[in-house]
Amino acid sequence: MKKLIGQHMIIGIAGHSLTADEKRFIVDNNIGGVVLFGRNVSEPKQVRELCAEIQALRHQTLSRAPLFIGIDMEGGRVARLKAPFTQWPPLKTLGDLDNATVTFHFSNKMGLELHSVGINLDFAPCIDVLSNPKNTVVGDRSIGSDPELVAKHASALVRGFIKSNVIACVKHFPGHGNTLLDSHEDLPVEEADLQRLETIELIPFRRSFKARVDMVMTSHILFKNIDNEWPVTLSEKFLKKILREQCRYRGLIITDDLDMKALLKHYDRKTIPVRAMQAGVDLLLYCNDPTSPPIALEALSSALAQGQLNKAELESSYKRIIEVKNERIQHPDPMPLEEALKIIGNADHQKISQALAKGEVPTGLIEA
């Protein structure tokens, strides 16, 4: 039971290294992965040591599978790793320049730096179409307001990450570009119907699926004209019908942070993880509150025992997670520090970043 349930969770940790309790919790519950924030990272040596410490736990877990080690590195204001890691401009810069080769190199070089220290999953790119210019939550995190432009660059970004051996995670399905309310604070309610989503928001997601992205993150938004009962993260209609059946997506589905107020203000903490799994999610993301993962584990165990969760569906989701890990995280451990330091913030990466910041095409890039 523990082996099956824990693998569906990615959790936050407190500091620059794992505590004894965190290690025990990850091993005893076969936890699927860890997400890193600013509080967890300083300079490259520390980040590398932390990733090595996390990844070493795989040998003690029931699955023996590599752990996901994820981070938010989009470029611009969403960037957890500071200098000497290359500091990349926001995605809007890529849309303004509109050169797919440059976009490919942007994510590829970013991914190489992550991979060197042992980070194997980037919760990026953000492929929301900025259909509402007053939307400051997304703002310059978006490539632009034209769905086809966003789709073209979404595909290039995904391919760049894949080439760097980092798992990309496109977000926030089915699109957060029209909302004014920040889902960290409360639940946004949208008027858009499915026809509208098909003609705007879903275009970049479909293109990224063709580029073989391995993970998609759900948004905590209620689209009342599509599912008036459940926000996307908890909606079977969105995840099983639209994402799996209509978009034919075969990769992993992860929630946005389940402790965001969009959900916590409206649903019980025990209900949220169970409902998300019933709706068709593969991975539950818990970023900041250490009391949440144990509550979720207990709620899921109880739901499984009572038949509220379909065991066959859970097993098939577990299999999907392990397959992605085995295929995409073939070398889980970080590189030797000397090798990593040659990649982090190197001159080629800086040159690309600086040219982009000036709105120029970097010279000497090989066609993607």
N, C-alpha and C positions, 0 to 999 in steps of 0.2 A: 504493500500500500504506500509506504513512505517513498520507496524507490520510484513508484509511478507518479506520485503527486509533486514531489519536490522539484523534479526536473522541469516542471512547467513554470518555475519562478526565477526571476532575476531580481536581486536585492541590493540595496545600498549598504555601505559600511561606514564606520564612524571616522576613521582617521587615515594616517599615512601608512599604517601597517595593520594587519588583522589582529584583533584581540583573541584571547583563548576562547571566549564564548562564541565569537563569530566563526572561528574555525570549526568548533564543535557543531554549531548549528548547520553549517554548510555540509559537513561530512555526514552527520547523523540523519539529515533529511534529504540527502542527495540533491542539493539545490543546483539549479541549472546554470546559474551565472551571477555575475556581480556587475553593478553599474558604478562608474567612478564619477565624482564631482570635484569641484575646485578644492573642497576640504580634504580630498584624498591624494592630491597631486602637487608636487613641487618641481624639483629639477629631474632631468632624465634618469639619473642613477636610482633615485628613490622610486620613480614610477616603474622602472624596470624591475626593481627588487620586489615591489608590491605585486606586480603581475606574476612574477616567478613564484611568489609565496601562495598566491591564489591558485595558480595552475597546478602547483605541487599537490594540492588537496585531491585532485582527480584520482590519484592512485589509491586513496582511502575510501572513495565513494562507492556505492553499490553499482552504479552504471559504468564506472571507470572511464567516463566520457570526458573530453576536454570541457572546461567551463567557458561559457561566453564571458568575455570581459569587454563591457561596452562603455561608451562615452559619448557625450554630445560635442562633436566637432563639426560645425557647419561652415565656419568662417564668420567674419564679422563679430557681432556681439555675442553669438553663441559659440564660445570656444573655451573649453576647460583647461587646455594645456597652454601655458604661457611661454614666452621666450626662455631658452634658446630654440624651442620648437618654432617652426615657421608660423608667423601670424598671417593668416589669409584674409582677404577682404570678403565682404558679404556676397551672397549669390547674385544679388541684383547686378553687381559688376559684370558677371558672366553674361547675364541677359542683355545688358547694355552693349557689350562688346560683340555678342552673338557670333562666336567662333567655336564650333564644336570640338575642334582639336585642342584648343586652349582649355576648354571645360574638362575634357578627358584628362589632361595633364594636371589640372587643379586637384581633382579627387585622387588621381593616381599617386601624386607626390605626397599629398596629405596622408593617404593610406599607408604609404611606405614608412612614414615616420611613426605612425601608430603601430604598425606591424613590428617595427624594430624593437619596441619596448614591451611587446606582448599583448597589446590591445587588438582584439580580433573582430570587433563589432563597432561600427559607428552608427549612431542614431541620426543618420543623414543619408541622402539629402532631403531637405524640406522642399517638396514639389507642389506646394499649394499655389494655385493661380491667384494672384492679387487682384480679385475682381472688385474689391471695395478699397479705394485709395485711402480711406480713413482708418483702415485696419492697421493699427500700430503694433499689435501683438505679432503679426507676421511681418509686415513692412518690408524692409530690405533683405529679410531672410528669404523672400520669394524671388525667383528668377525674373518674374515679370507678370504682366496682365494678359498676355496672349497665350491661350492654351497650347497652341502648336509650338510656339517658342519654348515654353516651359517643358513640353514633352520632348523636344529635340535635345535639350540640355539635360533633362532628367536621365535620358538614355545614356548620354556621354558620361555623366557623373557615375552612374551605376557601373558602367563598363570600366571606368578608371579605378573604382574601388575593387572590383573583382580582380583586375590585373595585379593589384597590390596585395592580394590575399587578405583583404579585409571585407567582412560581410557588411553590405549596405542595407540600410533600413529606410525605405521611403515613408514620408509622413506628410500630413496627418489625414489618413483616409476617412472620408472620400474627398476632403478638401476643407481647409480652415481659412481660405483666403477672403471670405465674404463677411466673417464675424467681426463684431465690434467688442463683444464681451470676452474677457480673458478667462479661459476655462480653469486656470489656476484659482480663480476667485469664485466663479459660479458657472452654472450650466447655460451655455449659449443655445438659443432656440432659433432655428432657421426656417424660412418659408420655402426654400427651393424644393421643387419636385424632382422626380427621377429624370425627366426629359431635360431639365436644366443641367443636372449633374452630368448627364451623358454628353451634352454639347460643350461643357466647360470643364468642370472639376475633374471628371474621370479620365480625360484625354491623357494627361501626363502619367497617371497611374497605369493605364493600359500599356503605354509605350515602355514604361519601366519594367512591366511584367515580361514584355517581349525581349527586353535586354537581360532577362533572367535574374532579376533581383531576388534575393533570398528571404527578405523580411519586409513586412509592411506594418506600420504603427497606426492604430485606430485613434480617432478623435473622440473627445467627450462632447459631442454636439447632438442635440435633439433636432432631427429633421421631421417636423410634425406632419408634413404632407406625405412622408414615406413610411415612417414608423412613429406614430404619435404616443407610443407607450415608453419606448426605450431609447436612450442615446446610443450612438453607433457602437461604442465599446461593449454594450450589453444587448445589442440587437441582432437576433438570429436572421432577421430579414436582410440586414446590411451584410453580415459576415458570411452566412451560409448561402443566401440567395444571390445577392448582388456580387459580392467579392468572389466566392467560390464558383457558383454556377454561371452567372452571366459574364463575369470577367475571366473565368477559367483560371483563376490564380491558384497555384499549387504549392507556394512557399509557406513560410511561417507567418502567423499573425500574432503581433504583440500589442498589448494595451499601452496607452500612454500611462503615466504614473497614476495608480489607482487611489492614491491619497490626495489627489487634487480636489478642490472644493466643488467642482462641477459634479462630482459623484458623492462626496462625503456629506454635502449639505442636503442631499435628497435620498440617499440609500444607506442602509445599515452596513457597517464594516464587514459583517459576516455574509451578508447577501451579495455584495459586489463581486468577490472572486468566483463564487458559485455560479452566479448569473453570467459572468463573462465566459466561463468555460462552457456553460450550456449554449451560449450564443455562438460558440465556434472559435474562440480564441485558443492559441497554442501556448502563449507565454504571458504571464502576469508580471507587471513591472511595479516594484515597490521601491521608491527612491530614498525617502528621508526618515520615515518613522519606524524605528526598530521594533516597535510593538506590533506592527501590522502583519509581517510575514507569519509569525506563530499563530495569530488569529486566523489568517487565511488558510494555513495548513489544517488547522483543526476543523474549520468550516467545510473544507473540501473533503476531508476524511469522513466526516459525519454525513455529508451529502452523498458520497459514494456508497457508504454503508447502507444508507436509507433508499438507495436507488434513484435519487434525484439527479445524479450524474450517470451518464451512460458509460459503462466501463470500456466497452469496445471502442467508442469514440475517443476516450482518454488514451487508450493503448495505441490507437492509430496516430494520434497527435504526438504521443511519446516517441513513436517510431520515426515520425517526420523530423522531430527535433534531433534525434540521434543521427539520422541520415545526413542532415545538414552539417552537424558538427564533424562527423567523420569525413565528409567530402570537402568541407571548406576550412576546417581547422586541423590540417594534417601535421603542422609543426607548432604545437601549442606554446612551447616555451619561448621566452624572449631571446633575441640574439645576444652574443657576448657584448658587453658594454662598449668596447672599443669599436666594434662594427656599427653598433647603433649610433654612436656619436658621429660617425662619418656621414650618416644619412640625415640625422636631425638638424634642421636649420642649415643644410648645406647650401653652397653658393648658387647652384642651379635652381633650387626651390625658392630662395630669396629673390632671385632674378625674376622668376615668374610672378611671385606675389607683388613685388614692387612695380612691375610693368602694369599688372592688373589694376593696382591702386591708382595708377595715373591714367587708366582707361586706354592703355596701349597693348598691342599684341606683342607678347614676348618673342624674341628672335630665336631661331635655331631649334624650334620644336618639331619633332618627327610626327608625321600624320598619324592620327589615332586609327 
